Amino acid sequence: MKLYETLAAEIAQSIQDGVLGLGDRLPSVRQASSSREVSPSTVFQAYYLLEARGLIRARERSGYYVAVGAQTLPPEPQQASQPNEDSATVDISERVFEVLESARMRDVVPLGSAFPSPLLFPLARLAKVMAASVQQLDPWSSVDDLTPGNPQLRRQIALRYLADGLHVQPDEIVITNGALEALNLCLMAVTRPGDAVLVESPTFYAALQSLERNGLRAIEVPTHPREGMDLAALARVLERHQPKACWLMSNFQNPLGSLMPDEKKRDLVELLARHDIPLIEDDVYGELYFGNKRPTPAKAFDTKGLVMHCSSFSKCLAPGYRVGWAVPGRYTRAVARHKLTTTLAASAPAQAALAAYLEKGGYDRHLRQLRHTLAVQQTQFMAAIARYFPEGTQATRPKGGYFLWVELPNNVDALRLHRQALAQGISIAPGPIFSAHHGFSNCIRLNYGHTWDARTEAALASLGQLVAQSV
Ligand SMILES: Cc1ncc(COP(=O)(O)O)c(C=O)c1O
């Protein structure tokens, strides 16, 4: 991260936390440059970035002022969820399919979609690299790139771990068809039908669908909207149950957007290790941070090989290429075997193209641009929610990713709202698809990963009106 981006991230944080309020004047460029010991041009660049994000505004001959105070954002939910902590069979697939179908229609405003806009990715450059690498593809790559996968790609992924301070060897990495396959293979490696698995509450519906398909029971653990799974609650659950795995998202959780602090990640890994429970860590959004560095995966605190770290390029570089990976620790062999016996290998051309793209550079530049766009869009969404939704609405303030979790007044029925919104050409993801107990009936997940324009703003205004009518 460049110096001006770090400075901008720090100021943005002060605005989000309310330390800098609406209308407050920022230090002059000269003051900031001398107090922060950076050049005036670094301060200028940071202020331009914040201005582009809509957080501050310049007033002629007077300086820069905060344009979006914490007080103009919707209030943030403060309480961890309180799910039923009994283990439950999962039966949500039908409802999820029904909802997801609607998010795929092109003429619908896709606030309920799980994907960011495909226009945010360097697809033309990737296509060029893909064409060149396919032309040079060694005929033997179909054999060489069988599971555990393309050696150059695994090396590039290991280099990225290294840059983030994690020592992962290429032979500890298994390439998969997207993160979802990585997660499923990890689940298969450590569970048998009838076992129980710990999940967050709310959690990513595909995690629940995987449990459902594998005949596993879900134990939902209270989860905080800002800091992720509640460890005191987890310890309590571990007294009552003998789960065979824990599946969670430590960074920018889907759907809450929560980010578990490092200390908590360390405690989580230690707590699970004391009970010898493997952690399946889904980290597909880790690269989409708005702060000054990539948040650490829980894997960084693993000393026993119990953390199975899974990620992919689907959310940050190449949606549709279906390339992901797992670093399954002591289960690497088991995961590789499951991969071989289920889908054999990931696509050789797609693996080679991604390896070539990562080698040639440009990924970090693309990521910087993507993070900036998402951060700007988040601010626009938040301001629109504050403007258009009725009192009693709360929204999370994720420090990365592209989802907002919105808690509506208690008597709003999110499933009904989903149907009403769809009739107006707007998709949303209703809360009950994120829970085995079908909870969160007054909550919705919104996707701010699509271009902010008049159509999106009108959709949020209509949605706010529908909510107001249901209160
Ligand atoms: C939290 C989470 N994990 C995993 C996935 C799946 O990732 P991939 O597309 O790489 O399989 C998604 C996609 O929506 C997701 O939101």
The ligand as an SDF file (V2000), in Angstrom:
LIG
                    3D

 16 16  0  0  0  0  0  0  0  0999 V2000
  -18.1180  -16.4720    1.4980 C   0  0  0  0  0  0  0  0  0  0  0  0
  -17.9710  -17.1520    0.1910 C   0  0  0  0  0  0  0  0  0  0  0  0
  -17.1990  -18.2450    0.0980 N   0  0  0  0  0  0  0  0  0  0  0  0
  -17.0250  -18.8910   -1.0650 C   0  0  0  0  0  0  0  0  0  0  0  0
  -17.6440  -18.4610   -2.2090 C   0  0  0  0  0  0  0  0  0  0  0  0
  -17.4390  -19.2200   -3.4740 C   0  0  0  0  0  0  0  0  0  0  0  0
  -16.2510  -18.8220   -4.0830 O   0  0  0  0  0  0  0  0  0  0  0  0
  -15.8780  -19.3770   -5.5550 P   0  0  0  0  0  0  0  0  0  0  0  0
  -16.7180  -18.6170   -6.5100 O   0  0  0  0  0  0  0  0  0  0  0  0
  -14.4280  -19.1200   -5.6930 O   0  0  0  0  0  0  0  0  0  0  0  0
  -16.1920  -20.8290   -5.5530 O   0  0  0  0  0  0  0  0  0  0  0  0
  -18.4750  -17.3300   -2.1710 C   0  0  0  0  0  0  0  0  0  0  0  0
  -19.1850  -16.8730   -3.3690 C   0  0  0  0  0  0  0  0  0  0  0  0
  -20.2230  -16.2530   -3.3150 O   0  0  0  0  0  0  0  0  0  0  0  0
  -18.6260  -16.6520   -0.9420 C   0  0  0  0  0  0  0  0  0  0  0  0
  -19.3970  -15.5730   -0.8220 O   0  0  0  0  0  0  0  0  0  0  0  0
  1  2  1  0
  2  3  1  0
  2 15  2  0
  3  4  2  0
  4  5  1  0
  5  6  1  0
  5 12  2  0
  6  7  1  0
  7  8  1  0
  8  9  2  0
  8 10  1  0
  8 11  1  0
 12 13  1  0
 12 15  1  0
 13 14  2  0
 15 16  1  0
M  END
$$$$
